[in-house]
Amino acid sequence: MRTKYKPWAKPYIEEHTEVMCPFDNINNCKNYYLEIGSGKGQFLVNMAKNHPDNFFIGMERNVTCAGFTAKKLVEGEITNAKLVYADAGQVLPSIEAESVEGIFLNFSDPWPKKRHAKRRLTSDSFLGQYYRILKRGAKLIFKTDNYDLFTYSLEILENSTFKLVEANYSYDGKDPFDEITEYEASFREEGQPIYRLILEKL
Ligand SMILES: C[S@@+](CC[C@H](N)C(=O)[O-])C[C@H]1O[C@@H](n2cnc3c(N)ncnc32)[C@H](O)[C@@H]1O
């Protein structure tokens, strides 16, 4: 499901600064949930709509996906979510320690080749950053359709400082603090199982 480049996306995100958060400004936001790799924004926008008392930040490095998300935020008149258009590897080190309410990783790119393992959003170095920025008691929630990425992530997470709360091999999508993503909708339509991990920072 490669996203076709749309030339309108970059000018759109540059014009609609009201829904964007420059990455060097992220610490001005407080008590937010972070979705890393937010794609075209369906999860972000619906979480914001259905949980108006919470604040959400999406982080996305693909300009066209960022453009689609910005458009959804503008057209939905969403005021409790913003988008950071940047690579998580660049932004995470600058986020204040113990400042984030929760992190969502939804259908992250699997990077199946071993030599690309460091790029996986559940690799050791990313996990270390997540642990540092999450508040105590906050959760890291990971959904995927990819069994190999799921088992790789489970193994890494079991050996991490996080506490494993849930390892679900057939997630039904019914958690009230969750929303379906674009990728998830298409995998569910094909009848593929959805795997989910929940980890807690103690
Ligand atoms: C497979 S798509 C899933 C999109 C969406 N979460 C969904 O479930 O529909 C993964 C997304 O993560 C983004 N992404 C991957 N690595 C990233 C990184 N290091 N920083 C920010 N975004 C990233 C990609 O650009 C892509 O849009």
The ligand as an SDF file (V2000), in Angstrom:
LIG
                    3D

 27 29  0  0  0  0  0  0  0  0999 V2000
    2.7100    0.8860    7.2640 C   0  0  0  0  0  0  0  0  0  0  0  0
    2.3340    2.5550    7.4950 S   0  0  0  0  0  0  0  0  0  0  0  0
    1.0200    2.5190    8.6940 C   0  0  0  0  0  0  0  0  0  0  0  0
    0.2660    3.8130    8.7610 C   0  0  0  0  0  0  0  0  0  0  0  0
   -0.8400    3.8990    9.8260 C   0  0  0  0  0  0  0  0  0  0  0  0
   -0.2810    3.8200   11.1610 N   0  0  0  0  0  0  0  0  0  0  0  0
   -1.8720    2.8310    9.6250 C   0  0  0  0  0  0  0  0  0  0  0  0
   -1.9110    1.8860   10.4220 O   0  0  0  0  0  0  0  0  0  0  0  0
   -2.6780    2.9510    8.6870 O   0  0  0  0  0  0  0  0  0  0  0  0
    3.7090    3.1040    8.4780 C   0  0  0  0  0  0  0  0  0  0  0  0
    3.8560    4.6190    8.5320 C   0  0  0  0  0  0  0  0  0  0  0  0
    4.8830    4.9380    9.4450 O   0  0  0  0  0  0  0  0  0  0  0  0
    5.6680    5.9910    8.9050 C   0  0  0  0  0  0  0  0  0  0  0  0
    6.9980    5.8840    9.5250 N   0  0  0  0  0  0  0  0  0  0  0  0
    7.8370    4.8320    9.4570 C   0  0  0  0  0  0  0  0  0  0  0  0
    8.9650    5.0640   10.1380 N   0  0  0  0  0  0  0  0  0  0  0  0
    8.8200    6.3180   10.6680 C   0  0  0  0  0  0  0  0  0  0  0  0
    9.6590    7.1480   11.4700 C   0  0  0  0  0  0  0  0  0  0  0  0
   10.8830    6.7330   11.8530 N   0  0  0  0  0  0  0  0  0  0  0  0
    9.2120    8.3740   11.8300 N   0  0  0  0  0  0  0  0  0  0  0  0
    7.9790    8.8030   11.4240 C   0  0  0  0  0  0  0  0  0  0  0  0
    7.1500    8.0620   10.6480 N   0  0  0  0  0  0  0  0  0  0  0  0
    7.5600    6.8360   10.2860 C   0  0  0  0  0  0  0  0  0  0  0  0
    5.6700    5.7170    7.4060 C   0  0  0  0  0  0  0  0  0  0  0  0
    5.9760    6.8800    6.6540 O   0  0  0  0  0  0  0  0  0  0  0  0
    4.2450    5.2290    7.1950 C   0  0  0  0  0  0  0  0  0  0  0  0
    3.3520    6.3010    6.9110 O   0  0  0  0  0  0  0  0  0  0  0  0
  1  2  1  0
  2  3  1  0
  2 10  1  0
  3  4  1  0
  4  5  1  0
  5  6  1  0
  5  7  1  0
  7  8  2  0
  7  9  1  0
 10 11  1  0
 11 12  1  0
 11 26  1  0
 12 13  1  0
 13 14  1  0
 13 24  1  0
 14 15  1  0
 14 23  1  0
 15 16  2  0
 16 17  1  0
 17 18  1  0
 17 23  2  0
 18 19  1  0
 18 20  2  0
 20 21  1  0
 21 22  2  0
 22 23  1  0
 24 25  1  0
 24 26  1  0
 26 27  1  0
M  CHG  2   2   1   9  -1
M  END
$$$$
